[in-house]
Amino acid sequence: MEPGYVALYRSGELERRAERLEARLAVCDICPRECRVDRLNGELGFCHSAYLPIVAAVCAHHGEEPVLSGSRGSGTVFLGNCNMRCVYCQNHQISQDWQRQESNEMSAHTLAQRMLYLQDELGCHNINFVSPSHFVPQLVRSVLEAVPLGLRLPLVYNTNGYDSVTTLKELDGVMDIYLPDLRYASDARASEFSQAPHYVSRAREAIKEMYRQVGDLLVDENGLAQRGLIIRHLILPNGLAGSEESLAWIARELSPTVSLSIMSQYSPQYRAPGVPLLSRIISRAEYETVLGLLDRLGLENGWVQQMGASDNYLPDFDRQGHPFSLATDERE
């Protein structure tokens, strides 16, 4: 199954999209913040990112959903900086400490070569862009560079959900798999804990657009994802994620057939130990409540992390070679 971006490359449409997206960096409106800074000339907005993509790590990741990790891992490109400020971010070393990320700037051609390294040398099943929302033009340019080098893997857009629909429309046919978070059902909570104004409407509109583009999850004969939407929902303590409202929205506005990844791995990282409502892992009762919602709403497709996952998925981006230890992925 040839990825759609290859046909877009052959027709010249991929290059046209790269050029349109890059032009928007001059008065940047790539993500919902619409900072309007000139990133082409080094001006920095909320994400503290200029023109070149910031790549903090490139590795085969075995801790993603089974349809992504498979046996050889998901070819993960961890992008630096972020358009949100989650006080509990487990990737805070690269998402919030932007001064340290300047040394990780990379040309589009070098990133294209790194994608080929993941495909040809590590044998990964896909290319997985983590935190891509503020680097969409750069990623499309890198894919444009990678196709003539032989890139043929499915592309995964692994996002916090705080995305611009206008930007996502430029990715129609480029991204094969969308992997968004649906973090909150309350704008007040999103602002308080992630500095993300209007998160609920922005994320829901974005996820609807993603679903329009790729539909339900499609896997090959080996059970590996080739196309489709997987929505991640992280259970937060004290009901802060608004799980009932978010899951009901998915069943009502998208489809009960959408694949979900219910995550129990919350751990009070970064500034969360100083935030009383976020200073503990989730309880068994909170976990069981969300599982009960899945049954009640008829949401049957996807995966649920087992309790105790909070210790298994913590990266260390100062670790040489790979930010994750090779812990077993406990999802069912």
MOTAFEN-V192127 format. One line per field, one symbol per residue. ss: DSSP state (H for helix, E for strand, L for the rest). psi: psi as a letter, one per 20 degrees, with the letter a starting at -180 (. if undefined). A space follows every 50 residues. Layout:
ss->???
psi->???
This chain:
ss->LLLHHHHHHHHLHHHHHHHHHHHHHHHLLLLLLLLLLLHHHLLLLLLLLL LLEEEEEEEEELLLLHHHHLLLLEEEEEELLLLLLLLLLLLHHHHLLHHH HHHHEELHHHHHHHHHHHHHHLLLLEEEEELLLLLHHHHHHHHHHHHLLL LLLEEEEEELLLLLHHHHHLLLLLLLEEEEELLLLLHHHHHHHHLLLLHH HHHHHHHHHHHHHHLLLEELLLLLEEEEEEEEEELLHHHLLLHHHHHHHH HHHHLLLLEEEEELLLLLLLLHHHLHHHLLLLLHHHHHHHHHHHHHHLLL LEEEELLLHHHLLLLLLLLLLLLLLLLLLLEL
psi->opqhhghhghiihghhggggghhiihmpkhrihmhkrnhhkjqpbhikpc gqqoohqpropjjaqhighbhjqpnpooqqrqjrmpijpikhhihhmhhi ihijqqqhgghghhghghghhikqirpooplihjkgghghghghhhgiij pjqqppnnqiimqphgghhijoigphppmqqnhqjphgghggijlnqkgg hggggghggghhgibrppqaijkpphqappppoppqqkkhilgggghhgg hgheqiiqpqoppjjppnrdihhjogijjrrqrhggghghhhhgghikoi pbqpqqqjihiikoqojippgpiqqmqponq.
